[in-house]
């Protein structure tokens, strides 16, 4: 996550909805499941355990934002690379999903209730009753599926104060017990950071000449224009990229 407080933010919104829904529901089976999560916050927020982690890749609709240059662009001396989301090999069967971040409280609550409506409706269609829920294996499966739903929601909810970012996220849940082989590692500021690699979808990202198309690169406002553009063009040629546009940041910024 960008910030550990983000998990708490999303968890708090989910708890509010669960409390209200538990008070108003007339279904004993639904209430039992809701109360199971309400009783222990770690059941809503799997980040509090050591078994499950969400790996996230973040994107911004606007490639030239002051807040992003300050926070992630090496104090205005970085680069903002534009991508088409179709380039990424995103498949739900591998647990990789792509979501737009939701910032408004009312929208967040609607999404949570929508997920719960679909979840409990599917159980009703299967004619699941309280007796079946008492079966440990079945209960474990039901709880796990709803936990993953909550995990996804936690990762796409942010405070309205960040709304200008218009962020999108690629998400991948990692269960460290059976998916540790998917991890690679890098060192950032002395910290060992686990990450996973996502391949490009070759049929979407490469043209007939086997070139990877990059729609646009913004370079930071504190970089030298002539030197930067010359170096970028050389890198693009060497890497066999097809670039549509190179553009200097339009933001006045003094480091």
N, C-alpha and C positions, 0 to 999 in steps of 0.2 A: 504494500500500500504506500501511497505518497506520504501518509501521516497515520500513525497508529490511532489518532483521535477519530479518523474516518470510520473505523470499524465500530467504535462506540456510538458515533452519530447514527449510522444505519441501524444498529442494534436497538437503540432507544426508540426510533420510529416504529420498528417492528413490534417492540414490546407494547407501545401505546395501542396499536391496532389489535394485538392479541388480547390485551386486557378488556378493551371495549367489546370485542367480539365474544369473548368468554362470558361476559356479563349478560349479553343480549341473546345468545344462542339458546334454542330450545332443544337442541340435539345433545343427548348425554354423551354420545360417542365423540362428537366434534369437541365438546367441552373438555372431555378427558384429554384429548390430544393437545388442545390449546393450553390447558393447565400444566401439562407435562413440560412444555417449553417455558411457561411463565415461572415455574418453580425454580428454575436454575438457568441463569443467563448464559452459561457456557453451552447450553443446548441450542440456543439461538445463534450464538457466535462461536463457531468451531475454531476461530483463530485463538481462542483461549486454551485450546488443547494443543498437544504436540504432534497430533496424528495427521491433520489436514492443513494445507496451506493453499492460498490462491495466488497464482502467478499472473501478473497484470502487465499489459503493455498499453500505454496511454497515448492518445492522439488528441489534437486540438483542431477544430474546424478552421480557425484563423491561424495562418502560419506566421503572423507578424503581430504578436501581442507583447506589450511592455512587461506584463507580469511574468510571461514565460521567458523572456530574455533575462530578466532579473533572477528568476528562480532556477532556471535550467539551462540558460544559454551562456554560461561562462561570463557573466556580467557584460553581456552584449557582444561577446567575441565568439559566439557559437554559430551553429547552422540549424536551419529548420527545413527538413526534407519532406516534400509532399508525396503522399502515396494514394493510390486508388485501393479501397478496401478489397476489391475483387482480386487483387494481386496475391493476397494471403491465402494459404491453403487451410481454410477454416471449415472444419467438419464437426458436427455435433456428436457424431459417433465416437470421436476421440475426446469428447468433453471440452472442446474449444469453442467458445462463443464470442460474439461481437455485439456489444450493447452501447447505446447512447446513454450517457450519465443523466440522471434525473435530479433536478434541483428544487423544484417547488414542493412544499410539504403536502399540499392536497393531491398532487400528482403521485407522490410517493405512496400515500395512503391508499389511493385508488389501485395502484399496481399491486400492493400487498394483498388487499381484499380480493382483487381479481385472481391472483395466484391461489389464494385459499379457496375461493369459490370453485375453481377448476379442480383443485386437489380433492376437496371433499365430495364434489359431484362425481368424480371418477370412482371414488370409494363406494358411493351410494349405488352407482351403476353395477359395481361388482357385488352388491348386496353384502357388504362387510358389516358385521354387527359387533357388539362389544365382546361377545364370546370369542369370536375369531381373533379380535385384537389382543386377547389375553394370551394367545399363542406367542411365545417368545420370539421365534424366528420371524413370524409375520409382523409383529410389533416392531422389531428391529429394522425390517425393510421399510415399513411405513415411515418411521422416524427418520431414517437415513435419507429417504427421498425428500422429505420436507426440509431437513437440515440443509441439503444441497440447494434447494430453492432459496432458503434464507441467506445462504452464503453468497449466491449470485446477487441477491437484492442488496445486501450490505455493501457489495463492491460497486454498485452503480448508483448509490445514493450519496449525494454530497450537499453541504450547506448551500443555501441560496446565495451566500456571499461569493461563491466561486462561479456563478452562472455565466459570467463573461467568457469563461474558458471554452464553453460548448464542447465538452470533452466526450470522446468515445473510448471504449476500452475493449481490448481482447482479453478474455478471461480463460484460465485453465486451472481447474481444481487438481491438486496433487495430493494423493494419499501416500505419505512417505513409507508406509509399510510395503506397498507393492508396486510403486512407481518411481522409486529412487533412481532407477536406471535411466530415467528421462532427463535427469539433472546434469547441467554443466555448471562450472563455477568460475567466477572472476573476482579479482580483488579491487575494491573501490574504497579509497581513503583508509586503507589498512584493514578493511572488513572483508571477510570472505562471503561472497554473495552467490547463492544458488539461483540459477535461471534455466529456462528451457528454450530450445530453438524451434522456430516455426518456419517451415519452408515456404517459398513462393509457389503459387500455382502456375506452372510453366505455361499452360495454355492461355492464361489470362495476362500474365505479366511480361511475356517475351513476344517481340514482333517476329516477322518472317526472317529477319537477319539474326535472330537469337540475341537481340539486344533487350535489356531490361529498361522499360520506359519509366522515367521519373518526371512527373508533370511539372514540378517547380522546386527550386531550392532558394530559400531566403537566407542571406548571410547577415550576421549581426551588425548593428549600427556602429560599433566601435572598430570594425575591421577596415583595412585599407582597400578601397574599391578595386583599383586596377590590379594589385597583387592578388587579391582574393579571387577575382573572376578568372584571371589567367590560370591560377593554380587549380581552381575547380574544373575548368575546361580540360586541363591536362589529365586530371583524375578521372573525369568522365570518359575521355578517349581511351585511357589505359584500362579502365574497368569494363569497357564495352557497354556503357549506359547510353540510352537515348534520352536526352534532356530537352524538355520543351522550353523552359525558361529559367534564367538566373536573375534574381532580383535582390537588390540591397534593401534592408529594412528601412521603412519610411519614418520610423519613430526617432525623434530627437532624443539622444541618450548620451549623457556624459558619465563616464566611469569614474 
